[in-house]
Amino acid sequence: MYFHNGCSRHPEVKWAQRSNCIFLTVELPDAREPKVKLEPEGKFCFNAIAGPSNDVFEIELELFDKVDVEASKINIGLRNIFCVIQKQTKGWWKKLLKADGKSPLYLKVDWNKWVDEDEEAESKFDDFDFSGMDDFSANRSAEPDSDDEGMLYLPDLQKSG
């Protein structure tokens, strides 16, 4: 992790869930030296440098429940870091974070991926091929080589009709 004399900033984080996983997207265009760590207890850590003044962006989230690190996937792109975090136990979480109270301002629902519990069977996202994504490791650090590498093209999730 980085040590910085000034205060760190928080990137915007979007999330959605299914009964078996959490979709977590860290929105930070042109992030340099991104580091991502996921722990089985549900701790998610991210930090990177971005912007012309080399600001440090970091977050640490205590997720609602335990996760399966080995089955989780990550894709580091030029515009965002997209994670599919597998839940240790299948089921719907009542919220993303373990802590009580309001969620941090930088944490938002990803309405493009959101599906209500009773609509999960109809979700088009379940057919998406995640095989092009990397496995999570204990300490993930990488940078894309080109504009296209690391980009994740998601299907249109809007309901038709």
C-alpha positions, 0 to 999 in steps of 0.5 A, spaced: 500 500 500 502 507 498 504 511 504 502 519 502 503 525 506 497 528 504 490 525 505 487 520 500 481 520 496 476 515 495 474 513 488 466 512 486 464 505 487 458 502 484 455 495 486 449 490 485 448 483 487 445 476 485 444 470 490 451 468 489 455 474 488 457 481 488 458 486 482 463 491 485 466 497 480 471 502 482 470 508 477 477 511 477 479 512 470 487 512 468 488 509 475 496 507 475 499 502 480 492 499 482 492 494 488 486 490 490 486 485 495 480 481 497 480 477 504 475 471 505 472 475 511 469 480 506 475 485 507 476 489 500 481 493 499 483 498 493 488 503 492 491 507 486 494 513 484 491 517 479 490 524 476 495 530 474 497 531 481 498 524 483 493 523 488 492 517 492 485 514 492 483 508 496 478 504 500 477 499 505 470 495 505 468 490 510 463 487 506 456 484 509 459 477 509 464 472 508 466 471 500 470 466 496 476 469 494 478 463 489 472 463 485 472 471 485 474 474 478 477 481 477 478 485 471 483 491 471 481 496 465 483 503 463 476 506 466 475 502 472 476 496 476 470 490 475 470 485 480 465 479 481 466 477 488 463 470 490 459 469 496 461 464 501 454 462 502 449 463 497 443 468 499 441 475 498 445 480 503 440 486 506 446 491 504 453 491 502 457 493 508 457 490 515 457 496 519 450 499 521 448 506 519 449 510 512 453 508 506 459 512 505 457 517 499 462 514 494 458 508 494 452 507 490 448 502 487 449 500 480 442 500 477 445 498 470 447 491 473 441 491 479 436 485 479 431 485 485 431 478 488 424 476 485 427 477 478 434 474 478 431 468 474 430 473 468 437 476 469 440 476 462 447 478 466 447 470 468 449 468 461 455 473 461 462 469 460 466 471 465 472 467 463 476 472 460 477 475 467 483 474 472 482 470 478 483 474 485 490 473 488 492 475 495 495 482 492 493 484 485 497 489 482 497 490 474 496 495 469 492 494 462 497 495 456 492 498 451 486 501 450 482 495 449 486 490 453 482 489 460 476 493 457 469 489 459 464 490 455 457 488 458 451 486 455 445 491 455 441 489 462 435 493 460 428 490 460 425 489 453 418 491 452 
